[in-house]
Amino acid sequence: MSSSPDLKHLAHDLNNIFSRILGSVDLLKTKLAANNDLTSLLNNIEASTYLASEIIEDTILAGQQQKKFRRINFNSLINEIVSSTLIPNKKFEFKLDLDPNLKPVIGKYSDFYRLLLNLVTNSIEAITSDGCISITTNNRNTEKNIEIIIKDNGKGIDENSLPLIFNESFSTKSSISGFGLSVVKKVIEAYNGSIEVESSAGLGSTFKIKLQAAESIEHQHDSSGKSILIAEDEPVLRELLVDLLQSYGYKAVPASNGQEVLNNIEKNPFLDLLIIDNKMPDMDGTTCIKEIEKTNKEIPIILASGSQIESGYIFTTKKFRIITKPYNFEELLLQIEELTR
């Protein structure tokens, strides 16, 4: 399906809205500290925003850009699914043992959300009376992987059916919520992971998922008075980014268009980083960067975009990154720390 210019503009505008939502969520999390009830609600908002954004990517922008992969914390994903799962006429409880230092993974939020939801739903449907579903996460010490274990005390799978459960045509139910175990396995393997199952009739089932962990990046959070210019024409998003950066000790310099960026660079020769939105009035982000390169000033740049960047121009700036909207502040912070080391 091709995407018209109007639809691309719609996707960009929606992703700007999603970025404002995620920025507000991140800022609220920094102010709420350890309020678990409210943090759970914020995680729900965050999860819903990611899912909505990826629906747009899969429909409006289908085939028009590369998939947006992000760093995903499986603990947050699990908590979101558990808090929103309600099956009528079923009595069961969740027991969670989640490693607080679990490493993130790289991928699409909707892929991991759906496969986890499918496995949890299967466990719930396997429970015929009062039951328990335990979910454990851990970092595998000897490998660069994380492990997710989902265990239930349901009716289990008989020995004849067990070897067949990942086959496309196999099902022990008249209907399957989400997508089947064959697709779950394909998604996991697409991310270079693996899934194993242990089960016996009447003794419940245990699914073990192993996924490649993202490279660890320790937060420095030592801003050392570093100055970051934020060029964003959306006032709400610009103010959110200023507040978030200031909460980490950075000096934030706001700009609303490309010309203000150029003026600030001339006035402030000691800027440590530029965050430039690609879609701005009068002078877009790529044009602004070209003008900056003419000055021969080597300033690290992050170009933020809510849609595909179609320009074939190759930037000569040595320290340059592109971040796609919507992003959470964790993603942006990692890029800032990497570029300002």
C-alpha positions in Angstrom: 0.0 0.0 0.0 1.5 3.4 -1.0 1.3 6.4 1.2 0.2 9.8 -0.2 1.9 13.0 1.0 -1.2 13.9 3.0 -1.1 10.6 4.8 2.6 11.1 5.5 1.9 14.5 7.0 -0.8 12.9 9.1 1.6 10.3 10.4 4.1 13.0 11.2 1.6 15.1 13.1 0.3 12.0 15.0 3.8 11.0 15.9 4.4 14.5 17.2 1.4 14.1 19.4 2.6 10.7 20.6 6.0 12.3 21.4 4.3 14.9 23.6 2.4 12.1 25.4 5.6 10.1 26.0 7.5 13.3 27.1 4.7 14.0 29.6 4.9 10.5 30.9 8.7 10.6 31.3 8.5 13.9 33.1 5.7 12.7 35.5 7.8 9.6 36.3 10.7 11.7 37.4 8.4 13.7 39.7 6.4 10.8 41.1 9.4 8.8 42.4 8.2 5.5 43.9 4.4 5.9 43.6 3.7 2.4 42.2 0.0 2.9 41.6 0.5 6.0 39.5 3.6 4.6 37.7 1.4 1.6 36.6 -1.1 4.0 35.1 1.8 5.9 33.3 3.2 2.6 32.0 -0.3 1.9 30.6 -0.3 5.2 28.8 3.2 4.6 27.5 2.4 1.1 26.2 -0.8 2.3 24.5 1.1 5.2 22.8 3.7 2.8 21.4 1.1 0.4 20.1 -0.9 3.3 18.4 2.3 4.6 16.8 3.2 1.2 15.4 -0.4 0.7 14.0 0.2 3.9 12.1 3.6 2.6 10.9 2.0 -0.7 9.7 -0.9 0.9 7.9 -0.5 4.5 6.9 3.3 4.1 6.3 3.3 0.5 5.2 6.3 -0.2 3.1 7.4 3.5 3.1 10.1 3.3 5.8 12.2 0.9 7.8 10.6 -0.6 10.9 11.3 1.5 14.0 13.1 -0.6 16.6 13.5 0.7 20.1 14.9 -0.4 23.4 12.2 -2.3 25.3 12.1 -3.2 29.0 10.3 -6.6 29.3 9.4 -5.9 32.9 7.3 -2.9 32.0 5.8 -4.9 29.2 4.8 -7.7 31.5 3.4 -5.4 34.2 1.3 -3.7 31.5 -0.2 -7.0 30.2 -0.8 -8.3 33.8 -2.5 -5.1 34.9 -4.8 -5.0 31.9 -5.7 -8.7 31.7 -9.2 -9.6 32.8 -10.9 -12.8 31.8 -14.6 -13.2 32.8 -15.5 -16.2 35.0 -11.9 -17.1 35.6 -10.2 -17.2 39.0 -6.5 -17.0 38.8 -3.5 -15.0 40.2 -0.3 -13.7 38.8 3.0 -14.2 40.7 5.8 -12.1 39.3 9.5 -12.4 39.9 11.1 -9.8 37.7 14.8 -9.0 37.8 15.0 -5.3 38.5 18.3 -5.1 36.5 16.8 -6.9 33.5 18.6 -5.8 30.3 16.5 -4.3 27.5 16.0 -5.8 24.1 15.8 -4.1 20.7 12.7 -4.6 18.6 9.1 -3.5 17.9 7.0 -3.0 20.9 3.9 -4.5 19.2 5.7 -7.7 18.3 6.7 -8.4 21.9 3.4 -7.2 23.3 1.4 -9.6 21.1 3.5 -12.6 21.7 3.5 -12.2 25.5 -0.2 -11.5 25.5 -0.8 -14.7 23.5 1.2 -16.8 25.9 -0.5 -15.3 28.9 -3.9 -15.8 27.3 -3.1 -19.4 26.5 -2.1 -20.0 30.1 -5.3 -18.4 31.4 -7.4 -20.6 29.0 -5.6 -23.7 30.2 -6.7 -23.1 33.8 -9.9 -24.8 34.5 -10.4 -23.8 38.2 -8.5 -21.6 40.6 -5.0 -21.2 39.2 -1.7 -19.4 39.2 0.4 -18.0 36.4 4.0 -17.2 37.4 6.2 -15.0 35.2 9.9 -14.7 35.9 12.6 -12.6 34.1 16.3 -12.8 34.5 19.6 -12.0 32.8 21.4 -15.2 31.7 24.8 -14.8 33.4 26.8 -16.8 30.8 25.2 -15.4 27.7 24.2 -12.0 26.4 20.5 -12.8 26.6 17.5 -12.4 28.8 15.1 -15.1 29.8 11.3 -14.9 30.3 9.6 -17.9 31.9 5.8 -18.2 31.9 4.5 -21.1 34.0 0.9 -22.1 34.8 -0.8 -24.9 36.7 -3.4 -25.5 34.1 -4.5 -28.7 32.3 -1.2 -29.0 30.5 -0.4 -30.6 27.1 -0.3 -34.4 26.5 2.8 -36.0 25.1 1.4 -36.6 21.7 0.4 -33.0 21.1 3.5 -31.4 22.7 5.8 -31.8 19.6 3.1 -30.3 17.4 2.2 -27.1 19.2 4.3 -24.8 17.1 2.9 -26.1 13.8 0.8 -23.6 11.9 -2.2 -26.0 11.5 -2.2 -27.3 15.1 -4.6 -26.1 17.8 -6.3 -27.7 20.8 -8.9 -25.0 21.0 -11.8 -23.9 18.8 -10.5 -20.4 18.8 -7.2 -18.7 19.6 -6.8 -15.2 21.0 -4.2 -13.0 19.4 -2.1 -15.1 17.1 -1.1 -18.8 17.4 2.0 -20.4 18.8 3.5 -20.9 15.4 3.6 -17.1 14.8 4.9 -16.6 18.4 7.8 -18.9 17.5 8.5 -17.1 14.2 8.5 -13.7 15.8 11.0 -14.8 18.5 13.3 -16.5 16.0 13.1 -13.3 13.8 14.8 -11.6 16.8 17.4 -14.4 17.0 15.7 -15.8 20.1 14.3 -19.2 21.0 11.3 -20.7 22.8 11.0 -24.0 24.7 8.1 -25.7 26.3 7.8 -28.2 29.1 4.4 -29.7 29.8 2.5 -32.8 30.9 -1.2 -33.5 30.9 -2.7 -32.3 34.2 0.6 -30.7 35.4 0.6 -27.4 33.7 2.9 -25.8 31.2 6.2 -23.8 31.2 7.3 -21.7 28.3 10.9 -20.4 28.3 11.8 -17.5 26.0 15.4 -16.5 25.4 16.1 -13.1 23.6 19.2 -11.3 22.7 19.9 -8.4 25.1 20.7 -4.9 23.9 24.2 -3.6 24.5 24.4 -2.2 28.0 25.0 1.6 28.2 25.5 2.9 31.7 24.0 6.3 32.3 26.6 8.9 33.1 24.0 11.5 34.2 27.0 13.8 34.7 25.9 16.7 32.5 28.8 18.8 33.7 27.0 22.0 32.7 26.6 20.9 29.0 24.5 23.0 26.8 21.9 21.4 24.4 20.0 23.3 21.9 16.5 22.0 21.1 14.9 23.1 17.8 11.2 22.1 17.8 8.3 24.1 16.4 5.8 22.4 18.6 5.7 24.6 21.8 4.4 21.9 24.1 7.0 19.3 23.0 9.8 21.9 23.1 8.9 22.9 26.7 8.7 19.2 27.7 12.2 18.5 26.3 13.6 21.6 28.1 12.1 20.5 31.4 13.4 16.9 31.0 16.9 17.9 30.1 17.0 20.4 32.9 15.9 17.7 35.3 19.1 15.9 34.4 21.3 18.9 34.9 21.7 20.0 31.3 21.4 23.6 30.2 18.6 23.6 27.6 18.5 26.3 24.9 15.1 26.4 23.0 14.6 27.3 19.4 11.5 27.2 17.3 12.9 27.2 13.8 16.0 26.7 11.7 17.0 30.4 11.6 16.9 30.5 15.4 19.2 27.5 15.4 21.7 29.4 13.2 21.5 32.5 15.3 22.0 30.6 18.5 25.1 28.8 17.1 26.6 32.2 16.3 25.8 33.6 19.7 26.7 30.4 21.7 30.0 29.0 20.4 30.1 26.4 23.3 27.0 24.4 22.5 27.6 20.7 23.1 24.8 19.2 21.1 21.9 20.2 18.8 18.5 18.4 18.7 16.8 19.5 15.5 13.3 18.6 14.4 13.2 17.7 10.7 9.8 19.4 10.0 10.0 23.1 10.9 8.5 26.1 9.1 10.6 28.1 6.6 13.7 25.9 7.0 13.4 22.2 7.6 15.9 20.2 9.7 18.0 18.8 6.8 18.3 22.3 5.3 19.3 23.7 8.6 22.0 21.0 9.1 23.4 21.8 5.6 23.7 25.5 6.6 25.4 24.5 9.9 27.9 22.4 7.9 28.9 25.4 5.8 30.2 27.1 9.0 32.6 24.2 9.5 31.6 24.0 13.2 31.7 20.4 14.5 28.7 20.2 16.8 27.1 16.8 17.5 23.6 16.7 16.0 20.5 14.6 16.6 17.8 14.9 13.8 14.3 14.1 15.1 11.7 13.0 12.6 8.1 11.8 12.8 8.2 10.3 9.3 10.6 8.9 6.7 13.5 11.3 5.8 13.5 11.2 2.0 16.5 13.4 1.3 19.4 11.6 -0.3 21.9 14.1 1.1 24.8 12.6 3.1 25.6 14.7 6.1 29.3 15.3 6.7 28.9 16.0 10.5 31.0 13.4 12.2 28.7 12.9 15.2 25.2 12.6 13.8 22.2 10.5 14.7 18.6 10.2 13.6 15.9 9.5 16.2 12.3 8.7 15.1 9.2 9.9 16.8 7.6 8.9 19.0 10.6 8.2 21.3 10.8 8.1 25.0 13.3 10.2 26.9 15.4 7.1 27.7 16.2 6.6 24.0 17.1 10.3 23.6 19.2 10.4 26.7 21.3 7.4 25.5 22.0 9.2 22.3 22.9 12.4 24.1 25.3 10.6 26.4 26.9 8.8 23.5 27.4 11.9 21.4 28.7 14.2 24.2 31.3 11.9 25.7 
